Amino acid sequence: MNLIILLIIVDIVPLGLLLLGGIYETKHSKFPNTKIGYKNKYSILNKKTWEYSNKLASKIYGAIGSFLLVLNTIGIFIFGEEAFSTILALTFILVVIARLIIENIIKKKFKLK
């Protein structure tokens, strides 16, 4: 496969994470309306959890997105097509870990069960 196409494919998810981080930081809805923002069962409890979870999600998704963008780009340029499936698997794992980290921090911060 062409190197540019591989690069575009592996960088779609990190760019999406960066976009979500920006949306969660600046464009999330005000509390009673939870149409746009980071939603889970803990974040929609009250205004304080809504604001905190959106700010936290924006920071974590921004950091993970930036890290993956650099890592995936370097990985594709150095290893090429051989590392394609490994890079995609690592990207998926880090996205799941980011989601779990956000949920655990919100739970611990507000002592929810």
Backbone as a ProteinNet text record, in pm:
[ID]
protein_1_A
[PRIMARY]
MNLIILLIIVDIVPLGLLLLGGIYETKHSKFPNTKIGYKNKYSILNKKTWEYSNKLASKIYGAIGSFLLVLNTIGIFIFGEEAFSTILALTFILVVIARLIIENIIKKKFKLK
[TERTIARY]
84.2	0	89	37	110.6	132.3	249.4	285	191.8	153	64.2	-72.7	-123.3	-254.2	-247.7	-140.2	-122.5	-116.3	-45.2	-31.6	-167.7	-247.5	-380.9	-467.8	-461.9	-545.3	-509.6	-380	-341.1	-356	-363.9	-376.7	-520.1	-616.6	-756.8	-802.4	-773.3	-817.6	-750.5	-618.2	-558.7	-614.2	-637.6	-696.6	-838.5	-911.9	-1045.9	-1042.2	-944.2	-929.7	-897.4	-810.2	-778.7	-902.6	-980.9	-1104.5	-1203.4	-1220.2	-1308.8	-1260.2	-1129.9	-1074.4	-1106.4	-1096.1	-1129.9	-1278	-1362.3	-1507.2	-1543.2	-1485.4	-1517.1	-1469	-1360.7	-1307	-1388.3	-1427.6	-1485.8	-1631.8	-1679.8	-1813	-1915.7	-1884.8	-1983.8	-2105.3	-2218.8	-2345.1	-2345.4	-2431.8	-2451.5	-2528.7	-2523.7	-2563.1	-2701.5	-2808.4	-2933.7	-2943.5	-2884.7	-2881.8	-2748	-2748.7	-2624.3	-2611.1	-2649.4	-2646.5	-2502.9	-2417.7	-2279.6	-2186.5	-2104.9	-2009.4	-1977.9	-1891.6	-1852.4	-1963.2	-2030	-2143.3	-2112.6	-2139.1	-2146.6	-2238.3	-2258.2	-2355.3	-2311.3	-2182.5	-2134	-2133.3	-2108.1	-2091.7	-2223	-2334.7	-2462.6	-2540.1	-2474.1	-2542.4	-2578.8	-2484.2	-2510.8	-2414.2	-2427.5	-2346.8	-2197.9	-2164.4	-2024.1	-1957.6	-2022.9	-1965.6	-1960.7	-2060.4	-2063	-1944.5	-1921.6	-1811.1	-1676	-1662.2	-1535.5	-1505.3	-1604.4	-1579.2	-1544.8	-1606	-1571.6	-1430.1	-1392.1	-1256.5	-1152.7	-1181.5	-1090.6	-1078.8	-1191.1	-1189.7	-1113.7	-1128.7	-1056.6	-906	-861.5	-717.6	-661.9	-733.4	-683.3	-690.1	-801.3	-810.7	-711.9	-688.7	-589.2	-448.9	-415.8	-282.5	-263.3	-361.4	-351.6	-351.1	-434	-437.5	-304.6	-244.3	-113.8	-6	-5.1	92.7	78.2	-46.2	-68.4	-37.3	-64.9	-35.4	114.6	194.1	339.9	388.2	342	386.3	347.4	223.8	178.1	252.7	273.4	344	487.9	555.8	694.3	698.7	603.9	600.4	580	491.2	467.5	589.6	652.5	769.9	889.1	905.9	1020.4	995.6	879.9	856.3	770.1	697.3	617	497.8	465.8	345.5	350.5	468.9	480.8	420.8	425.9	378.8	234.6	168.4	34.4	-65.3	-76.3	-174.5	-136.6	-7.8	36.9	3.2	23.8	-6.8	-156.4	-238.1	-383.6	-428.8	-369.7	-404.5	-363.9	-244.5	-199.1	-289.7	-331.8	-422.2	-553.4	-609.7	-735.6	-720.6	-613.4	-590	-578.1	-504.6	-487.6	-617.8	-702.2	-831.9	-919.2	-920.9	-998.7	-943.6	-811.8	-749.6	-782.1	-781	-815	-957	-1049	-1189.4	-1199.7	-1130.8	-1133.4	-1071.6	-964.6	-900.2	-995.5	-1062.1	-1156.4	-1266.9	-1324.8	-1434.4	-1388.3	-1270.3	-1220.9	-1188.9	-1132.5	-1101.1	-1229.8	-1329.7	-1457.2	-1520.3	-1517.5	-1574	-1504.5	-1372	-1296.6	-1313.3	-1314.4	-1326.8	-1457.1	-1564.9	-1695.4	-1745	-1656.7	-1685.9	-1817.9	-1828.5	-1948.4	-1924.1	-2032.3	-2019.2	-2067.2
-117.9	0	124.7	230.9	356.9	410.8	463.8	514.4	627.3	713.6	825.7	774.1	673.5	616.6	552	478.3	418.6	526.8	633	743.3	807.1	827.1	885	792.4	663.1	567	563.4	556.3	545.3	676.8	788.8	917.5	968.3	892.5	933.9	934	829.5	820.7	927.1	946.8	1054.2	1192.4	1219.2	1348.1	1360.4	1248.8	1248.2	1274.5	1216.5	1241.8	1388	1445.8	1588.4	1674.3	1639.7	1712.5	1699.5	1578.1	1559.2	1637.8	1638.1	1715.3	1862.7	1915.3	2056.4	2084	1993.1	2009.8	2003.4	1907.6	1894.9	2015.5	2076.3	2191.1	2317.7	2342.3	2473.3	2470.4	2364.4	2364.6	2278.2	2225.3	2139.5	2220.6	2154.4	2219.9	2255.3	2348	2379.6	2265.1	2253.4	2130.4	2073.1	2142.1	2066	2005.6	2071.5	2019.5	1948.7	1816.4	1740.5	1683.6	1764.1	1717.9	1701.3	1798.9	1795.2	1793.3	1690.3	1680.3	1536	1516.5	1383.2	1326.6	1224.2	1167.9	1026.7	1003.4	870.4	880.5	771.3	774.3	863.2	892.1	976.4	1124.1	1154.6	1294.3	1371	1303.4	1373.3	1383.5	1358.9	1364.2	1506.4	1598.8	1738	1829	1958.2	2054.4	2040	2014.5	2002.4	1883.2	1767.6	1651	1669.9	1740.1	1766.1	1852.5	1961.7	2051.3	1982.1	1912.6	1845.9	1736.1	1655.3	1544.3	1594.7	1703.3	1757.1	1814.2	1882.3	1937.3	1824.9	1722.8	1609.6	1532.4	1505.3	1431.2	1507.9	1640.2	1718.4	1709	1711.4	1703.5	1565.1	1461.9	1325.8	1290.3	1320.2	1290.7	1374.2	1496.7	1579.5	1523.4	1479.4	1423.5	1290.8	1202.1	1072.6	1092.5	1183.9	1211.6	1265.4	1357.4	1412.1	1304.4	1226.2	1117.3	1017.4	976.4	879.3	936.5	1063.4	1125.2	1119	1154	1149.9	1005.2	918.2	779.3	706.2	722.3	654.9	704.9	834.7	890.7	840.7	844.5	796	645.8	570.9	426.4	388.1	456.6	426.4	463.7	577.1	616.1	523	476.2	390.2	245.8	190.5	47.7	17.5	115.5	96.1	4.9	-70	-152.6	-267.8	-311.4	-423.4	-390.3	-264.1	-223.6	-173.6	-178.6	-121.6	-180.9	-312.4	-374.4	-353.9	-352.8	-328.6	-186.8	-92.2	47.5	65.8	3.4	14.3	-51	-165.4	-231.9	-146.1	-87.8	0.2	122.3	177.3	292	254.8	142.5	97.2	76.3	13	-12.9	118.2	214.9	342.2	422.4	412.5	480.9	418.9	287.7	220.8	255.2	255.7	290.8	434.8	525.9	665.6	675.9	604.7	606.6	552.1	441.9	383.9	478.1	546.2	641.1	754.8	807.8	918	873.4	758.3	710.3	685.3	625.7	598.9	727.1	825.9	952.1	1022	1023.1	1086.5	1014.4	879.9	802.8	833	836.2	861.4	1005.7	1100.1	1242.1	1269.8	1210.2	1237.3	1121.5	1024.7	909.8	842.1	807.4	741.7	591.7	515.3	369.5	316.6
0	0	0	-50	-54.8	87	112.4	245.4	290	199.5	234.3	276.5	208.7	244.7	382.6	410	543	650.6	621	716.3	745.2	642.5	661.7	745.5	717.5	790.7	939	970.3	1111.3	1187.2	1116	1184.3	1192.7	1144.1	1154.8	1300.4	1374.6	1514.5	1601.9	1595.3	1675.8	1643.2	1515.6	1479.5	1533.8	1533.1	1592.1	1741.6	1810.6	1954.3	1981.1	1899.9	1916.4	1891.7	1792.3	1764.2	1879.7	1931.9	2047.1	2168.5	2191.1	2301.8	2289.1	2168.4	2146.3	2166.2	2120.8	2138.3	2286	2357.8	2500.8	2579.8	2537.4	2610.1	2584.8	2461.7	2429.1	2388.3	2329.5	2269	2340	2459.7	2525.3	2569.7	2575.2	2612.2	2759.8	2796.8	2938.2	3002.1	3134.6	3200.4	3171.9	3188.5	3169.2	3028.9	2931.5	2796.3	2776.8	2773.7	2759	2617.6	2520.2	2381.2	2330.6	2358	2309.5	2429.6	2440.1	2548.9	2581.3	2680	2722.8	2810.6	2761.6	2835.2	2883.1	3008.1	3067.1	3187.2	3255.9	3365.7	3481.7	3492.6	3601.4	3564.4	3439.9	3401.2	3395.3	3381.5	3367.7	3499.1	3611.2	3740.5	3782.2	3769	3805.6	3728.2	3750.1	3674.5	3704.1	3829.2	3868.2	3798.6	3797.8	3730.8	3579.3	3522.6	3378.8	3337	3408.4	3375.5	3395.9	3507.3	3537.8	3435.7	3401.9	3309.9	3170	3125.4	2994.9	2993.3	3100.4	3108.3	3115.4	3196	3209.4	3078	3013.4	2886.9	2779.7	2779.3	2678.4	2698.6	2822.3	2849.2	2815.9	2857.9	2834.5	2686.2	2619.9	2477.1	2396.5	2436.9	2368.9	2384	2505	2529.6	2456.2	2465.6	2397.6	2246.6	2196	2053.1	2001.8	2075.9	2035.7	2037.5	2143.6	2155.9	2040.9	2013	1906.2	1768.5	1748	1619.1	1590	1688.3	1671.7	1659.5	1749.3	1750.3	1621.9	1577.9	1456.4	1333.2	1325.1	1210.2	1204.8	1315.9	1320.3	1292.2	1351.3	1330.3	1184.6	1115.6	974.1	889.6	919.5	840.9	864.4	986.9	1016.2	972.3	1010.7	988	865.3	817.3	696.2	717.1	614.2	612.4	713.2	751.3	845.4	981.2	1020.8	1153.5	1152.1	1038.8	1025.1	1124.9	1130.6	1220.7	1367.3	1397.8	1535.1	1578.6	1489.5	1521.3	1543.1	1458.9	1477.2	1607.7	1642.4	1768.3	1887.6	1883	1991	2004.3	1891.6	1893.1	1960.5	1923.6	1983.9	2134	2174.7	2317.6	2395.4	2341.4	2411.9	2419.2	2317.7	2322.9	2432.1	2442	2546.7	2684.1	2698.5	2827	2864.5	2767.6	2795.8	2850	2788.3	2834.9	2977.8	3005.1	3140.4	3243.8	3207	3297.9	3332.3	3231.5	3255.1	3350	3322.4	3407.2	3550.2	3568.2	3703.3	3779.4	3712.7	3780.2	3823.7	3736.7	3773.3	3891	3889.6	3999.2	4131.4	4128.7	4251.8	4299.5	4206.8	4243	4316.1	4267.4	4327.5	4413.7	4439.2	4525.6	4487.8	4361.1	4310	4305.7	4311.9	4307.5	4176.6
[MASK]
+++++++++++++++++++++++++++++++++++++++++++++++++++++++++++++++++++++++++++++++++++++++++++++++++++++++++++++++++

